[in-house]
């Protein structure tokens, strides 16, 4: 089952990439020389964007962050490891001077959500805050 889960080029990631590209932003995808291999890296803005699935990365308060009823111990350990890795990567990036945005899957469900999220990310890239998190929870 889990071998069929995509790690990159997911639908939420693709729709956000398309929207940002249409707004004139250029980026590298899955850059291996940046900690955490972010989904998008904007060298000009010294910023990275992660598009997180609410289920896998445990978007707090989101209806998509459910826990399967079978094998609860396995899932608790799996989710805890994912969240711990996300925290480590965030710390590494912030220490290295990168600006980090986390865009949650739930913020990219409908076309109007994608447009709004792309607008927020575009503003964030131009204005220079160090951290951004966009989600519907």
C-alpha positions as CSV (number, residue, x, y, z in Angstrom):
1,X,0.0,0.0,0.0
2,X,2.5,2.6,1.1
3,X,4.8,1.8,-1.8
4,X,2.2,3.4,-4.0
5,X,2.3,6.8,-2.2
6,X,4.0,9.5,-4.1
7,X,6.8,11.4,-2.5
8,X,7.0,14.1,-5.1
9,X,5.0,15.6,-8.0
10,X,1.7,15.1,-6.1
11,X,-1.4,16.8,-7.3
12,X,-1.4,19.6,-4.7
13,X,2.3,20.2,-5.5
14,X,1.7,20.4,-9.2
15,X,-1.3,22.8,-9.0
16,X,0.7,25.2,-6.8
17,X,3.8,25.0,-9.0
18,X,1.6,25.8,-12.0
19,X,-0.1,28.7,-10.3
20,X,3.2,30.2,-9.1
21,X,4.9,29.7,-12.4
22,X,2.0,31.5,-14.1
23,X,2.6,34.4,-11.7
24,X,6.2,34.7,-13.0
25,X,8.0,32.9,-10.2
26,X,10.9,30.6,-11.2
27,X,12.1,27.8,-8.9
28,X,14.0,24.6,-8.7
29,X,12.1,21.4,-7.7
30,X,13.3,18.9,-5.2
31,X,16.8,20.4,-4.9
32,X,19.0,17.8,-3.3
33,X,21.6,20.3,-2.1
34,X,19.1,21.9,0.3
35,X,18.1,20.2,3.6
36,X,14.8,18.3,3.3
37,X,14.7,18.4,-0.5
38,X,12.0,21.1,-0.6
39,X,9.2,20.8,-3.2
40,X,10.2,24.3,-4.5
41,X,13.3,26.4,-3.9
42,X,13.4,30.0,-4.9
43,X,17.1,30.9,-4.9
44,X,16.4,34.6,-5.8
45,X,14.3,35.0,-2.7
46,X,16.4,32.6,-0.6
47,X,13.1,30.7,0.2
48,X,11.7,27.2,0.1
49,X,8.2,25.8,-0.1
50,X,7.0,22.5,1.2
51,X,3.6,21.2,0.1
52,X,2.6,18.8,2.9
53,X,-0.2,16.3,2.8
54,X,-2.4,16.8,5.8
55,X,-2.7,13.1,6.5
56,X,1.0,12.2,6.4
57,X,2.4,15.4,8.1
58,X,-0.4,15.6,10.7
59,X,-1.9,19.0,10.0
60,X,-3.2,19.9,13.4
61,X,-7.0,20.5,13.5
62,X,-7.5,19.4,9.9
63,X,-10.3,17.0,9.0
64,X,-7.9,15.3,6.5
65,X,-5.5,14.3,9.3
66,X,-7.3,11.2,10.4
67,X,-5.8,8.1,11.9
68,X,-6.5,4.7,10.6
69,X,-8.3,2.3,13.0
70,X,-6.1,-0.7,12.2
71,X,-2.6,-0.9,13.6
72,X,-2.8,2.3,15.7
73,X,0.7,1.8,17.2
74,X,2.3,1.5,13.8
75,X,0.5,4.7,12.6
76,X,1.4,6.6,15.7
77,X,5.1,5.8,15.3
78,X,5.0,6.6,11.6
79,X,3.3,10.0,12.1
80,X,5.6,10.9,15.0
81,X,8.6,10.2,12.9
82,X,7.3,12.3,10.0
83,X,6.6,15.2,12.3
84,X,10.0,14.9,14.0
85,X,11.7,14.9,10.6
86,X,9.7,17.9,9.5
87,X,10.8,19.8,12.7
88,X,14.5,18.9,12.2
89,X,14.4,20.0,8.5
90,X,12.7,23.3,9.5
91,X,15.3,24.0,12.1
92,X,18.2,23.1,9.7
93,X,16.8,25.4,7.0
94,X,16.1,28.3,9.4
95,X,19.6,28.0,10.9
96,X,21.0,28.1,7.4
97,X,19.1,31.4,6.7
98,X,16.4,30.0,4.4
99,X,12.9,31.3,4.6
100,X,10.4,28.4,4.8
101,X,6.7,28.1,3.8
102,X,4.6,25.1,4.5
103,X,1.5,24.8,2.3
104,X,-1.0,22.2,3.5
105,X,-2.9,20.0,1.1
106,X,-6.3,21.3,2.4
107,X,-5.4,24.8,1.1
108,X,-5.2,23.5,-2.4
109,X,-8.4,21.6,-2.8
110,X,-10.5,23.9,-5.0
111,X,-9.3,26.2,-7.9
112,X,-10.2,29.3,-6.0
113,X,-8.2,28.0,-3.0
114,X,-5.2,27.4,-5.3
115,X,-5.4,31.0,-6.6
116,X,-5.7,32.5,-3.1
117,X,-2.8,30.3,-1.8
118,X,-0.6,31.2,-4.8
119,X,-1.3,34.9,-4.1
120,X,-0.4,34.5,-0.4
121,X,2.8,32.7,-1.3
122,X,3.7,35.3,-4.0
123,X,3.3,38.1,-1.5
124,X,5.3,36.2,1.1
125,X,8.2,35.7,-1.4
126,X,8.3,39.4,-2.2
127,X,7.9,40.8,1.3
128,X,10.4,38.7,3.2
129,X,9.0,37.2,6.3
130,X,10.9,34.2,7.5
131,X,8.1,31.7,8.0
132,X,4.7,31.0,6.4
133,X,2.1,28.3,7.0
134,X,-1.1,28.1,4.8
135,X,-3.9,25.7,5.6
136,X,-7.6,25.6,6.2
137,X,-7.6,24.1,9.7
